[in-house]
Amino acid sequence: MRTYGILALAASLATASAQALQGFNYGSVFTNNAPITGGDYERLFNTAKQLAGTSGAFTSARLFTTIQAGTPNAPTEAIAAADATQTKLLLGIFLSSTEEQFQNELTALRSAITQYGQRLVDLVVGISVGSEDLYRISPTGILNRSNPGEGPDAVVRRINAVRQALAGTILSGAPIGHVDTWTAYVNSSNAAVISACDFIGVDAYPYFQNTQANGIENGESLFFAAYDATVAVSQGKPVWITETGWPVSGPTENQAVPSTENAEIYWDSVGCRAFGQINTFWYILQDAFPDAPSPSFGVVGSTLSTTPLYDLTCPNDSQSPSSSAESSSPSSPVSPSAGISDTPPDRETSSTPAPESPGSNSGSPGSDSGSPGSDSGSPPSDSGSPASNGGSPGSNSASPDSNGGSGSSGGSPGSNNDGSGSAPVENTVPPTVQTVMTYVTVTTCPVTYTSGAGTRTSMATSTV
């Protein structure tokens, strides 16, 4: 019988009452930095919908940027592909760049509204302003060379700028949020960012938590401890899973061994537990085209196929209503600080641009780009380029795919991590939530993404 942390369950109930979103992260460029085009996105989205073992459930997509790779400020061609395939979109606005680049993101968004009209309203489920920016500007993110990032005041200012840009348009009612690592959220100095959001997205990758017992047998508990910690400080806002995954190949991180067998175990224990309950964007569909990054998180290999590298069929009890109900009163909730080492990891991440598309997740696992994927512990990275598939493991911070390191947008398949020390992140949590918490941040994968005419590679890092 599976158990669910009280906080994670409470946060998921509202989402579960409707149809929870289920999708992948998509970057803006391939691993060779070639732009992902509308035709590429259409093939990717159709493949996701037809993946064997998933019953057509992957009908949503998270993007790291709204700009089409290779252009200054044209709307991403992923929108046309989503329109053609009826794929829901979590649009991304890349932040950690120049003011000119941010204005280019707004220009692309306005152009998309004009070009697609009501069809865009029907596709967009939310807009994420930034990815792992807070992680990347933190002491740990700076030490892991995950810059540039943005402080909370800058993130809030740009969230408000997006709201202002959308005021009076057909997208004025779209939920606006931010994606970062859970350690960024539990730091009370970033509370204003949560207050400014309609929802928050969290990137987390146990694979990169290499100062802890992070073998696959602990992947589920590490992930949901991070998720619960985020829910605890979310101010009642919905918490979406925007990046997570387990690599099929790459280096061993402490006790975490990449393999298709372990990726399947993580899918069953984490993915299947979240699917249908929490809005979830997995890192990543494909990050190995034309070349495989290291680590690589792709559910499919270098050839785009509806036959995955491992079985995606969820166990019968993993998503059943009875399983969630039983978990509503677990004997002991998961503690975010349980088993967490206070010794900072000694590692540095070097990034490799990962394309975002059919083949690359760069922007993801954490990548901002490849999604301009994620900063958090995400495999792909924020940098992964809005266009890069590879950027995914996308998370910036806790995500392999991450911009920062967090699973997210940054880590990106494709990137190698190896040594540089990162200091523990000090987080202040209200006493009513936790009295003492110690966090360790682990650098994840680099992700490369393209926003307008600029290309950047970011690191992803995860903290738990």
Salt bridges, closest charged atoms under 4 A:
ASP40 OD1 - ARG43 NH2 2.71
ASP83 OD2 - ARG119 NH1 2.62
GLU99 OE1 - ARG158 NH2 2.87
ASP133 OD1 - ARG136 NH2 2.94
GLU150 OE2 - ARG158 NH1 2.98
ASP180 OD2 - HIS178 NE2 2.64
ASP198 OD2 - ARG163 NH2 3.21
GLU220 OE2 - ARG2 NH1 3.91
GLU220 OE2 - ARG273 NH1 2.79
GLU243 OE2 - ARG62 NH1 2.71
GLU253 OE2 - ARG347 NH2 2.89
ASP317 OD1 - ARG2 NE 3.91
GLU348 OE2 - ARG145 NH1 2.67
ASP368 OD2 - ARG136 NH2 2.62
ASP375 OD2 - ARG136 NE 2.08
ASP382 OD2 - ARG136 NH2 3.05
